[in-house]
Each structure stands twice: as C-alpha cells, then as structure tokens.
Amino acid sequence: MSQHKVYVIGVGMTKFEKPGRREDWDYPDMARESGTKALADAGVSYDQIEQAYVGYVYGESTSGQRAVYELGLTGIPVFNVNNNCSTGSTALFLAAQAVRSGTVDCALALGFEKMQPGSLGATFTDREQPMLRHMDLLAQISEVKFPPAPWMFGAAGREHMEEHGSTPEHFAKIGEKNHRHSVNNPYAQFQDEYTLEQILDAPMIYEPLTRLQCSPTSDGSGAAVLAGEDFVDRHGLADQAIEIVGQAMTTDFESSFESRTAKDIIGYDMNVKASQAVYEQAGLAPEDFQVIELHDCFSANELLLYEALGLCEEGGAPDLIDAGDNTYGGRWVINPSGGLISKGHPLGATGLAQCAELTWQLRGDADRRQVDEVDACLQHNIGLGGAAVVTAYRRAVN
C-alpha cells in the first residue's frame, strides 16, 4: 500500500499551569489558545483542516468537539481520543495516519487537560480499573504503596538498583537536569533550578523518588497541524515543515505480564518494540538523533528509557548519566523543555507539547533551549494500561 509523507507544519501550546491557578480558564479556552497558535504557525485557516483528533483523559464525551468549536464550525469529523498519559501522542498518531493514508491532506491534532490538584485517582469506582491486572501482578513482586503511579515507577527504579547497581543519586541527577533545563522554557509550570542535594533532600514519595523527581498534575493544551506533501508544496511550506519519518504505537505484550518484572509492567517492552519499529522506518539509529523528548513522569522512567530506547545497553544508564550524555555538551540533549517533571503533565497535552518542542528545535526556534546543529529528533510518550508512542522527526529541507 502506497503511503504519503507526513509533515508537521504548525505547532502551538499554552503555558502549563498548576490546576486552577488561572481563574476562569476552562478547556475551551486552552484549546482556543493552542489551536489558534498552531494554525497561525502553519499559516492555514481552520476551514482547511479536514479532520481533527482531540485528546483528553478527564472530561465528558464529545469534549473534543466543544474544544475545536472555538476554532471554527465547519462540520468536519472530530474524533475524541483517550489513551491515558499517551493521549496527546495518540491523537498525533491518528492524525498522521489519516494524512499518510491519503484520506486527508491536512489534519489537526489537539490535546488538553483540566486536572484536579494532587495525585491521580479513579473517576469510576463501580467497575474494574483498567490497570488492575498490572497492579495485582506488581503487588506479587513488590510491596504495595499508594498512590499507585509513584509506587509502580518507583518499584521499577528499585528493581534497576538491585539488578544493575544504579543509586538514588542517578535518579536525582535526572531530576536536577530537567529542572535546570526548564529554567529556559517559558511554557513550563516550574522554572526553578535545584542542586542535587536539594533534589535528594526533598520529601520522599516512594524511595528512591523524591517529590522533585515526580511530574505534577497540570492544566494546559497543545496542538499540531499535519499535512501531506502536496499540501506543503501547494502552500509553499517546505521551509517550516518537519517530516515525521517514523512513527509507531505499541500496546502491552504477553511479556508485559509473563516476565514478572516491574519494568515490563510499566511498559519497558512496549517502549523497546515501538522504538525499534521507528528506527527501522526512519533508517536512523539512536546515535543519529540530537534531541529527545521522552516521558519522564518519574525520574525512574527516564532512566529506564535510556535503555529501552537503545541509547545504551541494558544496565548502562548510570554510566550515561554520570558521563553527562543526557544534557547540553553530551551525546544527546534529553528533555530540553524540562520534561514532564518541570514542564508539567496535563495528560492530553503532553505528547503534543513534546511535538512542539522538537519542531522548534528542528527549525532552530527554541530560543535559549536551542541545541546546536539539530538534524533529527525523537519523541517518546507512554500511558499505562497501556500504550507507547514513538515518533522520529527531520526537517523537510536541510
């Protein structure tokens, strides 16, 4: 089956905020802000959008329609997307799929979240929780601690410490790096720099994870306009277009449960398979990327992702961290935006904010966060329950 090239031609996002901090800021307002920015960046009007994929986790059915109605009322198909923390990148995946198949020439992916302060909780308590199987298995191999998210990722971090000798300092160094990066990101919820000692001395959430190594709940929105090659040519957009050269989504495998490891319960195998598929599609290897935005919901997940994405061999993440190969001056700049830990994590918007950051990096428009000589970028976003989405980007014109 022939496939069309897919390009990101416009991106936009709001500043991510502590839930409720901006008074009278509802999800339609967020969507209007990010969507208007993305359309303006693309230089297209909403009536040129043929389909919209709108992601959110916490909201009523058809909130996606209400969100994009702020941009226009053109009768196009609007698809509501919910895939836990990978919701935004799932909307991006679906929009890209529509363009790649030739179904549409131009599509919008938009994500938003209006969250409650504090730890994530269940919305519906009269039915089985989607992650019950994951949590039941983890309870068999680890002590049980609530809230669930830091327990699940913290248990995987402890497992790595036992098997490969990583230390609390290695996880804390990731938190220190991401907070330091966020100082230069005006869209970040937090823009404070901390010493390694401050990261280690912050309140313990689930050992080895302190509060400054955990992503917060956030309000915010992100958006991306995608188009095919003919659309880009007709509208003279090649100079700003960023090509999606590889993209894959995976869900849980039998190994997610049969291996009886904490790392597979939180998606390690999904991440490995998705990234390998993307490298094959793109004809690129991990060393060919300069900038990576990945899903650091907790520092433990970022450390494990270094290995899952093939940046180092299994067990090699501590050496990568100690060498400074995850920041400016090193082999890769990972999460120059500050990542989820500092930028914030409005679930439906996270994947599209990652897309925006990498688009800016490839265009050379990332201001004080700009990495030198960026040719290729990698994005990773995961939601437990589960879905991992990996995307590779390059400039349309080099």
N, C-alpha and C positions, 0 to 999 in steps of 0.2 A: 504494500500500500504506500503510495507516494505521500510524503509529508512536507508541509510548508515550514519555512523558517519562522521563528517567533522572536519578536523584539519587544523589549520594554522601551516605550517612547516617552513616558511621563510618570513621575512619582510625586507623592505628597504625603505628609503626615502632620499630625498635631504634636505639640509637646505632650509628653506623657506626664500625668499628674497623680498625686495621691487621691484615692477615691473621695469625691465630694469636695475637693479643695476649690474647684472653680464653681462658683454658685450659678445655678440655673444652666448648667452645661449638660444637656442630655445627648443621647446617642445621635439624634438627627443633626444636632449642632456639630458634633465631632465629624460625622460623615460629610457634612457640607464643607467643612474646613479642609479635610484631607482630600476629598474628591475634587473640589474646586482647584486646589493646588496641583493635583495630578493632571487634570485637564489643561490647565494653563501651561504647565511644564511641557505637555505634549503638543500644545498648540492646536488642539482639536476641541470641538464643541460636543456637548453631551448627545446631541442628535446623531453624531457619527458613531456612537457606541451601539453595537448590535446585541450584545448580551452583557449582563452584569452578574458577577458571583460575589456574594456578600457574606462574610464570615462573622459569627459571634457565638459565644457559648451561653451567656446569661441574657436571656431575652425571650419575648413571646414569639410565636410563629409569625412569619412574614415581616419581622422587624427589618429584614433586608430591603423589602420594598419601601417601607417608610423611610429608611435611611437614604436610599438613592433618589427618592422623590424630591429631596432637597436639591438635586442636580437637574431634574427635569422629569417630565411626564410624557414619555414617548412610546409607551406600550411595549417595550422590549421585554424579552424573558428575563426575569430576575430569579436567581437561584440562591436559596438560603443554605449556608454551609456551617456545620458544627463538627469539629474533629478535635475537641479538647485543645490543648496548648498549640497544636499544629494547624489550627483553624485557618489562620491567615495564609499560610503557605499552601494549604489545601485549596483555598479559593484561587490562589495564583496558579496552581497546578491545573485546575479545571479550566480557567480562562485560557491558559496556554494550550491546553488540549483542544479547545474549540478553534483557536487560530491555527494550530498545527494541522488539524484535520481538514482545514479549508471551509469549515462550517460558517465561520465569520471572518471578516477582515480586521475587525477592531473590537476588543472586549475590555471590560473593566473588572478588576479585582479590588475589592474594598473590604476592610475588616475594622471592627470597632469593639470596644468593651466598656461597659459601665459597671464597675465592680463594687462589692461591699468591702469595707476595711477588714483586715485580719486574714486568718488562714482560710483556704478554700474549703467549702463544705458542700454536702449534698443538697440538691434542690428538691428531689423527690425521695421520700423515705418509705413509700408504700410498695416498692418494687426492688428487685435485685440491682445493686450497684454494678456498673459495667466493669469495674476493676476488682470485684470481689474475688475472682479466681486468682488474679495476680497477688492480692494481699493475703489470701489464705495460704498460698504457697510460700510467700515471704515469711509469714508467721511461723512456718515449719522450720525455717533455717535461720531465723533471726528473732531477737526479742521484739515485742510489739510496742510501738510508741506512737502516740498521736500528737499533732495532726499527721495524716498519712504521708503527705508529699516529702517532708524532710526525713521522715523515717525511711521511706523507700530509697531515696537517693543517698542518704547517709549510710544506710546498710551496704549499698554498693561501694561507697567510699571505704568503709571499714574492710570490706572483702578485699579491695585492692591493697590496702595496707598490709593485710595478713599474707596475701599471696605474692606481692611484688615489692614490699618494703617502702611504699610511699608513707609520708609523715604528715601530721597536721600542718606543718609549715608549707608543704607543697600545695595543699588546698588553699591555705591562706594567701599564698603568693598569687593565686589566680584571682581571688577577691581583691587583693591590693592592686593588681594590674587593671582590672576592669573599672574599679573606682577611679584610678588615675586617668584612664582613657576618657571617662565620662566628663571630666573637667572641661574638655574641649567640645562637648556636644550640647548645644542649646536646647535640643529636644529631650534631653534626659531628665528623668524625675529627680535624680540625685546628681549633683555635680561637686561632690566633696571628695577630697583626697585623704587617704588614711595611711598611716605607717603599717608595716607588717605587724608590729606589736599591738597596735590598736585593733587590727583585724582579729588577731588571736585572742585578745582580751575582751572582745565583745561578748555579750550574753550567749551562752551555748544553747543552741536549738536542738541539735541531735549530734553528738560527737561523731566526727570532727568538725561539724558545720556550726560556725557561729553566725549570729544574725547578719553580719556584714558579708557573708558568703551565700546569702539566700535572696532570691528575687522577691520583690514586693508585689502586692496587688496594685493595680493601676487603672486609671481611666485614659482612654485615648483611641486614636484611629490612624490607619494608614491606607494608602491606595496606590494602585499601579494601573496604567493604561498599556495594553498589549496590542500589537498589530503584526500583520504579515508583511512579507517583503514587498508585495505590490503596493500596499497602502503606504509603506515607508517611502517607496520610490515616487509615487504619485504626489506625495505631500512634501517631498524634499527633506526628509527627517533623518537621513543617514548619519549626519554628524552628531546627532544626540542619541541615536538608537543603540541599545545594548542588547546583544543577542543572547537568548537562552540556548546554550549549546549542549546542555544535558540536563535532564530532569527525571527524577524517579520518586515514586512513593511506595513504601512497603508497609505492611501490617504484620502482626505477630505471626511467627512461625511455630512449628511444633517445638523447636529448640528453645523458644521463649519460656516454655514451662518444663520441658524434659531435662534441660541441663541442670535445673535446680540451683541456679546461681542468681544472686541479687542483680548482677549486671545485665543478664538477659531479661529479667523481669522488668527492668526499666528501659529495655529497648536496644541493648547493645547489638544483638544480632540483626535487628531491623536496620540499624544505622550502618552496619558493615555492608549489608546487601544493597541498600539504597545507594551508598557512596560508590560501590564498585560498579553498579549499573551506570551511574553518571560518568565515571571516569571512562568507561568503555564507549558511551555515546559521544562524549566530548573529544575523545582522543587525547586526553590530558591525564597526567599523574598528579598525586598530591603536591609534588615539588614544583609543579608548573603554576600554582596559584600564589599570589602575593598577599591577598587579603581574604580572611574567612570570618563570616558572622555565623556563630553557632549557638546552640540552645543551652546557655549556662543558667538554667533555672536554679541550680545549685553548683557551687564550685566543683563538687564531686562529679557532676555530669560533664562539665567541661574537660576535666582531667581524663575521664574515660573516653570522651570523644576524640581526643588526640590519637588514641589507639584505634578506635573503631573506624575513623576516617582515614587511617593509614598514614598519619603524619609521623608515626614512629611504630616500632614493633610493640607487641603486647608486653606490658611491663616497662616500656621505655618512657612513659610520660614524665616521671620525676626528673629524668636527665634532660628532657626537652625543656622543662620548666626552669631547672637550675641553670641551663645554658642561655636563658632569655630568648629562646627561639619562638616565643609567642607574643612578642611585642615589638615596638619600633627598634630597628637596628638588628633584629633577629631574622630567622628564616621566614616566618610569617608574622603578619600583624593580625592577631585574632581578637575579634570584638573591639575594633577601634571606636565603636559607638558607645562603649561602656557595657555592652551586653545587657541581658535581662537583669543582672544583679544591680546595675546602676541606672540603666536607661529606663527600666520598668518593664512590666509584663502584663499589659492588657491583652488577654488571651487571643482574641480575634484579630488583633492588630499586629502582634509580634512578628509574624512571618513577612508581612508587608513592610514593616519598618526595616527589617533586615534587607529586603529587596531595595528599598530606598537608599539605605546606606551604601550598598555595593554599587548601585547605579551611580551615585555621586562619586564614589571612589574611582570608578572606571572613566567617568567624564573629567575627573580632575577637579571636582566641585565640592570636595569635602572640607574645605577651609583648613582650620588648624589640625584636623584629624587626617589630612591627606597623606597617603602613603606614596612614596616615590615610585615612578615607573610601573604603574599598575596595568597589567595586561589581562589577567584572568582572576576571577573571584569565585568563591564557593560559599554557598548558604546551606545551613542545616537547621531544621526545626522539627521538634518531636512533640507528640501528645501521647500520654499513656492511655492504654486501653485498646488498641494503640495505633499510631500512625507516624511514620517518619518520612519527611520530605527533604530531598537534597536537590539543589539546583546549582548549575555552573553557568557563569556569565562571561562574555567577552565583548569588547567594543565591536560595532559593526564596521567601523573604519579605523584602521590602525595607522 
